Amino acid sequence: MRIGILGTGTLATALATAWTRAGHDISIAGRSPQRTDAAANMSGAHARQLPDIADHVDVVLLCVHWEGITDILTAAGAPAGTLAGKPLIDPTNAVDHGIGVLRTDPGRAIAHHVADLAPGAHVVKALHLFPSTQWTTPAPTPVTVAMCGDDPEAVEIVGSLVRDIGGIPAVLGGLDRARQLEEVAGFVITLAFAAVDPQSAIPAVAQPLPQP
Ligand SMILES: NC(=O)c1ccc[n+]([C@@H]2O[C@H](COP(=O)([O-])OP(=O)(O)OC[C@H]3O[C@@H](n4cnc5c(N)ncnc54)[C@H](OP(=O)(O)O)[C@@H]3O)[C@@H](O)[C@H]2O)c1
């Protein structure tokens, strides 16, 4: 697939590298041309400019610090509809590291803000829980990637991209579950910064429970 990545930082470069290795065609763009070139060189992606990246891709990954979301989506023309009809993956965490409290209004997910800024795009919340190194140096056991989104085809596409980099997709439901998924990241981040393994804070389920 042709995947466009908005952002040139740690997670953007790791996912660009992993998807390039999996045989996908990656375009990357950020606000700094120098950092865009560096991320492209490191990952094997094409360096693009924000205003025209949407012309080159079928799927978009939004991968910036949450305070930069409005700026980068605006620079990519999303409010004018450039991402309409495309899956838009949102792995962002609007939390203060070390504290883990969400910075969005109660009941509201950052994914909803992303959807408002990108009319017509099919937002899928995914890939926000694991550190970037999971995708460049995968753990021996595949990880489950919880995700949600309203458009079934977009969710299916993102699920296949997750499989391509060694994850197992688990779809929780529509985008109304995004706040819950984002709160889980806050929970994980809080424990991790308290030197507690978050996996030790959830029950191990030896046998799957019957369907309700
Ligand atoms: N790193 C991880 O392991 C990880 C895991 C899960 C989720 N995430 C989430 O993924 C997102 C990116 O994290 P990261 O670790 O890759 O961060 P990072 O390395 O600090 O990179 C942040 C990116 O955001 C860009 N940015 C910040 N403000 C911007 C603005 N106003 N306009 C345009 N671009 C702006 C930066 O551009 P400049 O370089 O030009 O400043 C850079 O490309 C975050 O939302 C984070 O919560 C990260």
The ligand as an SDF file (V2000), in Angstrom:
LIG
                    3D

 48 52  0  0  0  0  0  0  0  0999 V2000
    7.5410    7.1060   20.5700 N   0  0  0  0  0  0  0  0  0  0  0  0
    6.7250    6.1140   20.9250 C   0  0  0  0  0  0  0  0  0  0  0  0
    7.1930    5.0240   21.3170 O   0  0  0  0  0  0  0  0  0  0  0  0
    5.2280    6.2910   20.8380 C   0  0  0  0  0  0  0  0  0  0  0  0
    4.4160    5.1760   21.0900 C   0  0  0  0  0  0  0  0  0  0  0  0
    3.0370    5.2980   20.9830 C   0  0  0  0  0  0  0  0  0  0  0  0
    2.4730    6.5260   20.6340 C   0  0  0  0  0  0  0  0  0  0  0  0
    3.2940    7.6070   20.4110 N   0  0  0  0  0  0  0  0  0  0  0  0
    2.6580    8.8830   20.0230 C   0  0  0  0  0  0  0  0  0  0  0  0
    3.1160    9.1940   18.7070 O   0  0  0  0  0  0  0  0  0  0  0  0
    3.2280   10.6130   18.5450 C   0  0  0  0  0  0  0  0  0  0  0  0
    4.6530   10.9340   18.1220 C   0  0  0  0  0  0  0  0  0  0  0  0
    5.5110   10.5320   19.1830 O   0  0  0  0  0  0  0  0  0  0  0  0
    7.0980   10.4870   18.9840 P   0  0  0  0  0  0  0  0  0  0  0  0
    7.6500    9.7560   20.1430 O   0  0  0  0  0  0  0  0  0  0  0  0
    7.4160   10.0360   17.6220 O   0  0  0  0  0  0  0  0  0  0  0  0
    7.4660   12.0200   19.1720 O   0  0  0  0  0  0  0  0  0  0  0  0
    8.7810   12.7850   18.7380 P   0  0  0  0  0  0  0  0  0  0  0  0
    9.8860   11.8820   18.4020 O   0  0  0  0  0  0  0  0  0  0  0  0
    9.0050   13.8310   19.7960 O   0  0  0  0  0  0  0  0  0  0  0  0
    8.3100   13.5240   17.3950 O   0  0  0  0  0  0  0  0  0  0  0  0
    7.2650   14.4490   17.4830 C   0  0  0  0  0  0  0  0  0  0  0  0
    6.8760   14.8600   16.0880 C   0  0  0  0  0  0  0  0  0  0  0  0
    5.8310   15.8360   16.2250 O   0  0  0  0  0  0  0  0  0  0  0  0
    6.1790   16.9340   15.3850 C   0  0  0  0  0  0  0  0  0  0  0  0
    5.5230   18.1580   15.8310 N   0  0  0  0  0  0  0  0  0  0  0  0
    5.4310   18.6310   17.0940 C   0  0  0  0  0  0  0  0  0  0  0  0
    4.7530   19.7900   17.0720 N   0  0  0  0  0  0  0  0  0  0  0  0
    4.4240   20.0380   15.7810 C   0  0  0  0  0  0  0  0  0  0  0  0
    3.7210   21.0800   15.1130 C   0  0  0  0  0  0  0  0  0  0  0  0
    3.2080   22.1290   15.7890 N   0  0  0  0  0  0  0  0  0  0  0  0
    3.5640   21.0000   13.7600 N   0  0  0  0  0  0  0  0  0  0  0  0
    4.0720   19.9490   13.0670 C   0  0  0  0  0  0  0  0  0  0  0  0
    4.7590   18.9300   13.6440 N   0  0  0  0  0  0  0  0  0  0  0  0
    4.9210   18.9840   14.9850 C   0  0  0  0  0  0  0  0  0  0  0  0
    7.6760   17.0000   15.4900 C   0  0  0  0  0  0  0  0  0  0  0  0
    8.1910   17.8350   14.4990 O   0  0  0  0  0  0  0  0  0  0  0  0
    9.6480   18.5400   14.7070 P   0  0  0  0  0  0  0  0  0  0  0  0
   10.6610   17.4230   14.6290 O   0  0  0  0  0  0  0  0  0  0  0  0
    9.6980   19.4950   13.5750 O   0  0  0  0  0  0  0  0  0  0  0  0
    9.6210   19.1710   16.0640 O   0  0  0  0  0  0  0  0  0  0  0  0
    8.0070   15.5200   15.2940 C   0  0  0  0  0  0  0  0  0  0  0  0
    7.9000   15.1660   13.9400 O   0  0  0  0  0  0  0  0  0  0  0  0
    2.8650   11.2280   19.9020 C   0  0  0  0  0  0  0  0  0  0  0  0
    1.5190   11.6430   19.8770 O   0  0  0  0  0  0  0  0  0  0  0  0
    3.0490   10.0620   20.8830 C   0  0  0  0  0  0  0  0  0  0  0  0
    2.2060   10.1830   22.0090 O   0  0  0  0  0  0  0  0  0  0  0  0
    4.6410    7.5170   20.5000 C   0  0  0  0  0  0  0  0  0  0  0  0
  1  2  1  0
  2  3  2  0
  2  4  1  0
  4  5  1  0
  4 48  2  0
  5  6  2  0
  6  7  1  0
  7  8  2  0
  8  9  1  0
  8 48  1  0
  9 10  1  0
  9 46  1  0
 10 11  1  0
 11 12  1  0
 11 44  1  0
 12 13  1  0
 13 14  1  0
 14 15  2  0
 14 16  1  0
 14 17  1  0
 17 18  1  0
 18 19  2  0
 18 20  1  0
 18 21  1  0
 21 22  1  0
 22 23  1  0
 23 24  1  0
 23 42  1  0
 24 25  1  0
 25 26  1  0
 25 36  1  0
 26 27  1  0
 26 35  1  0
 27 28  2  0
 28 29  1  0
 29 30  1  0
 29 35  2  0
 30 31  1  0
 30 32  2  0
 32 33  1  0
 33 34  2  0
 34 35  1  0
 36 37  1  0
 36 42  1  0
 37 38  1  0
 38 39  2  0
 38 40  1  0
 38 41  1  0
 42 43  1  0
 44 45  1  0
 44 46  1  0
 46 47  1  0
M  CHG  2   8   1  16  -1
M  END
$$$$
